[in-house]
Amino acid sequence: MIFRTIKCDLVTVHKFVGCHDEDSFFEAIRMLSPYGDTDGVLWNGTLIYGTEKLDTLIQSFFPNASDDGDKPNSAFIATIEAIFAENGVPWSDKPLLPIMPAGASGASHSSR
């Protein structure tokens, strides 16, 4: 989900959590366990922020937080799925960013 939402400009990661760019961040999350890296910092949700694009999208489908917040919004879901597909990261039963064993070198970027 992190990969999809970054690729669609729906979220951003604060300074890529010590990685030098987006690609190195994706490589790091492929290889580091949320439980094994230093304090889980790559997986710390407080370092992931919604973008203006996400804010606008949410406001258009959920103008009032109290409106049926516990029911699925099929129009919102369809819009998110369309955004993912338009950005080449559609829902799938196969991972878009496969997890790699720690220490694997030369991991292919083409599998994203």
Secondary structure, 3 states (H helix, E strand, C coil): CHHHHHHCCCEEEHHHHHCCCHHHHHHHHHHCCCCCCHHHHHHCHHHEEECHHHHHHHHHHCCCCCCCCCCCCHHHHHHHHHHHHHCCCCCCCCCCCCCCCCCCCCCCCCCC
